[in-house]
Amino acid sequence: MAKGQPGDEREAMKKRVLEPEARPVETGGGGVFPAEQKYRSLLENLSDAVFLLRIPEGVYEYVSPAATEVFGYPAEDFYRKPFFLRDIIHPDYYEYCKDKWEELLEGTAGRSYEYKIVDPKGKERWIFQSNKGIVDSEGRLIALEGLCRNITAPRQTVTTLREKERKYRRLFEATGDAILLAEKKTGRILDANTAALELYGYCLEEILKLRVNDLSSEPDPLILTLKSTESPVLQRDHRKKDGSVFPVEAKV
């Protein structure tokens, strides 16, 4: 029990989760369960892990059965040892979580955290945790309640996409040919590699304000579009930023 925390406050904390406030059973919906049983059933069948953590002791008053799916560890492990989460935090996030705990001790409960743990098989898991602080009659933070969700799969997807983006960006920059990426319908330039910037004499910010046709020196403004053509290679004259004209072979 936290120093100076009345016993009835601790019991009230337990009741927030274990004994949700009773509500009348709706007569028109065919309800057959007492309100307390109904809401407890909903709580314990959530796919997210629900917890109630006492501060500053780090003791879990309640952890829902979904902890096994979310963390890989059963709820009993959290009950067994205060600060159990510290034992499974990934080393890269130990200092981060330590700082967040210090904030809790100072009375600040962050609305949400994202951190990484190591599950019983030694694999990394990303956890998203949303929080709500519980305060006593004097406004002191005495507990934290919230939800934890395993977000490993979406995080891995994002990481994979970023890795692919970096890979293709390296290839995009490594080629000696000038490459422009543009919208098919409008011809608006979306990106340009270093070779293209050096060839045309623009910086990236400048060339992104142009359309492909703006680089053409030919009289017909539609002479170079991104529409399908009979030949995949177009022989055209283009103009650099300084006004000089030069021939290009454009592949579209």
C-alpha positions in Angstrom: 0.0 0.0 0.0 1.3 3.4 -0.9 2.4 5.5 2.0 -0.4 7.7 3.2 -2.9 6.0 0.9 -6.2 5.0 2.7 -7.2 1.4 2.5 -10.6 2.3 1.0 -8.9 4.1 -1.9 -7.0 0.9 -2.7 -10.3 -1.1 -2.6 -11.9 1.5 -4.9 -9.0 1.0 -7.3 -9.7 -2.7 -7.5 -13.4 -2.1 -8.0 -12.8 0.1 -11.0 -11.8 -3.0 -12.9 -12.9 -6.1 -11.0 -16.3 -4.8 -10.1 -17.5 -2.3 -12.7 -20.3 0.0 -11.7 -23.6 -1.8 -11.8 -26.0 -0.7 -14.5 -29.6 -1.7 -15.0 -30.0 -4.7 -17.3 -31.8 -3.5 -20.5 -35.2 -5.2 -20.6 -35.7 -4.8 -24.3 -32.5 -6.4 -25.4 -32.9 -9.8 -24.0 -30.2 -9.3 -21.4 -29.9 -12.4 -19.1 -26.7 -11.5 -17.2 -26.4 -9.3 -14.1 -24.7 -6.0 -15.1 -21.5 -6.8 -13.2 -21.0 -10.2 -14.8 -21.8 -8.7 -18.3 -19.2 -6.0 -18.1 -16.6 -8.2 -16.5 -17.1 -10.7 -19.4 -16.6 -7.9 -21.9 -13.4 -6.8 -20.1 -11.8 -10.2 -20.0 -12.6 -11.0 -23.6 -11.0 -7.9 -25.1 -8.1 -8.6 -27.4 -6.2 -5.8 -25.7 -4.6 -6.4 -22.3 -6.3 -4.3 -19.6 -4.2 -3.4 -16.5 -4.5 -1.5 -13.3 -1.0 -0.5 -11.9 -0.5 0.9 -8.4 1.9 3.8 -8.1 4.6 4.1 -6.8 4.9 0.4 -5.8 4.7 -0.9 -9.4 2.3 -3.6 -8.2 -0.4 -4.8 -10.7 -3.8 -4.8 -9.1 -5.3 -6.3 -12.2 -4.1 -7.7 -15.6 -6.6 -9.2 -18.0 -6.1 -12.6 -19.6 -5.2 -11.0 -23.0 -1.7 -10.3 -21.5 -0.7 -13.7 -22.9 -1.6 -12.7 -26.4 -0.2 -9.2 -26.2 3.0 -9.7 -24.3 3.5 -13.5 -24.6 3.6 -13.7 -20.8 0.6 -14.8 -18.7 -1.1 -12.3 -16.3 0.3 -14.3 -13.3 3.8 -13.2 -14.2 2.7 -9.5 -13.8 1.1 -10.3 -10.4 4.1 -12.3 -9.2 6.7 -9.5 -9.4 6.3 -5.7 -9.1 7.8 -3.9 -12.0 7.7 -7.1 -14.1 7.6 -5.0 -17.3 11.2 -3.9 -16.6 12.3 -7.5 -16.9 11.0 -7.8 -20.4 11.7 -4.3 -21.9 13.9 -4.4 -24.9 17.4 -2.9 -24.0 16.9 -0.2 -26.6 13.8 1.0 -24.7 14.9 0.6 -21.1 16.0 4.2 -20.7 12.8 5.4 -22.4 10.6 3.5 -20.1 12.6 4.5 -17.1 12.0 8.2 -18.0 8.3 7.5 -18.4 8.2 5.9 -15.0 9.9 9.0 -13.5 7.2 11.1 -15.1 4.5 8.9 -13.4 6.2 9.4 -10.0 6.0 13.1 -10.6 2.3 12.8 -11.2 2.2 13.0 -14.9 0.5 10.1 -16.9 1.3 10.2 -20.6 -1.7 9.5 -22.8 0.1 6.8 -24.7 3.5 5.1 -25.1 5.1 2.9 -27.8 7.9 0.6 -26.7 9.5 -2.7 -27.5 9.7 -5.9 -25.4 11.3 -9.3 -25.7 8.8 -12.2 -25.5 9.5 -15.6 -23.9 10.9 -16.9 -27.2 13.4 -14.1 -27.4 11.5 -12.3 -30.2 10.9 -8.6 -30.3 7.3 -7.2 -29.9 6.1 -3.7 -30.3 3.6 -2.6 -27.7 1.2 0.4 -27.8 0.0 1.4 -24.4 -2.8 3.9 -23.7 -3.1 5.3 -20.2 -5.5 7.0 -17.8 -4.3 8.2 -14.4 -6.2 7.6 -11.2 -5.9 10.3 -8.5 -6.8 10.3 -4.8 -9.0 12.9 -3.0 -6.0 15.2 -2.9 -5.3 15.0 -6.6 -2.2 12.8 -6.3 -1.6 10.1 -9.0 -2.0 6.8 -7.2 -2.6 4.4 -10.1 -2.5 3.9 -13.8 -5.1 2.1 -15.8 -5.0 1.4 -19.5 -4.8 -0.9 -22.5 -1.9 -2.6 -24.1 -1.9 -3.8 -27.7 0.6 -5.8 -29.8 1.4 -3.6 -32.8 4.4 -5.6 -34.1 2.8 -6.6 -37.4 1.9 -3.0 -38.5 5.3 -1.7 -37.3 7.1 -4.3 -39.2 5.1 -3.4 -42.3 6.1 0.2 -42.0 9.7 -0.7 -41.4 9.7 -2.9 -44.5 8.3 -0.1 -46.6 10.9 2.3 -45.3 13.7 -0.1 -46.1 12.4 -0.6 -49.6 12.1 3.1 -50.0 15.7 3.6 -48.9 16.8 0.8 -51.3 15.1 2.2 -54.3 16.2 5.8 -53.4 19.8 4.6 -53.5 19.3 3.1 -56.9 17.4 6.2 -58.0 20.4 8.4 -57.1 23.2 5.9 -58.1 22.3 5.8 -61.8 24.1 8.3 -64.1 21.0 8.9 -66.2 18.7 11.8 -65.4 15.4 10.5 -64.0 12.2 12.5 -63.4 9.1 11.1 -61.7 6.0 12.8 -62.8 2.2 12.4 -62.7 0.9 10.7 -65.8 -2.1 12.9 -66.3 -0.7 16.3 -65.5 3.0 15.9 -66.1 3.8 17.6 -62.8 7.3 16.6 -61.6 7.2 14.7 -58.3 10.9 13.9 -57.9 14.2 14.1 -59.7 17.5 12.5 -59.0 20.8 14.3 -58.7 21.8 13.6 -62.3 18.6 15.4 -63.5 19.2 18.3 -61.2 22.7 18.7 -62.5 21.6 18.3 -66.1 18.9 20.9 -66.0 20.5 23.3 -63.5 17.7 23.4 -61.0 17.6 22.6 -57.3 15.0 20.0 -56.2 12.7 22.7 -54.8 12.6 24.5 -58.1 12.1 21.6 -60.4 9.2 20.3 -58.3 7.3 23.4 -59.2 7.5 22.5 -62.9 5.8 20.2 -65.3 7.7 17.9 -67.8 6.5 20.2 -70.7 8.2 23.2 -69.0 11.5 21.5 -69.8 10.8 21.3 -73.5 12.1 23.9 -75.9 9.9 22.8 -78.7 6.9 25.0 -79.9 4.2 22.5 -79.3 3.5 22.5 -75.5 2.2 18.9 -75.8 5.3 17.6 -77.6 6.5 15.7 -74.6 3.8 14.2 -72.5 3.5 11.0 -70.4 0.8 9.6 -72.6 1.4 6.4 -74.5 3.3 6.7 -77.7 4.3 4.4 -80.6 8.0 4.7 -79.7 9.2 4.2 -76.1 12.1 6.7 -76.9 11.4 10.3 -77.8 14.1 12.5 -79.5 13.5 16.0 -78.2 15.1 19.3 -77.5 15.1 20.5 -73.8 16.0 23.7 -72.2 18.1 24.2 -69.0 17.5 26.7 -66.4 20.0 29.1 -68.0 18.1 28.9 -71.3 20.6 26.7 -73.2 19.0 24.1 -75.4 20.3 20.5 -75.7 19.0 17.3 -77.3 17.7 14.5 -75.2 16.4 10.9 -75.6 13.4 10.6 -73.3 12.1 7.2 -72.3 8.5 7.2 -71.0 
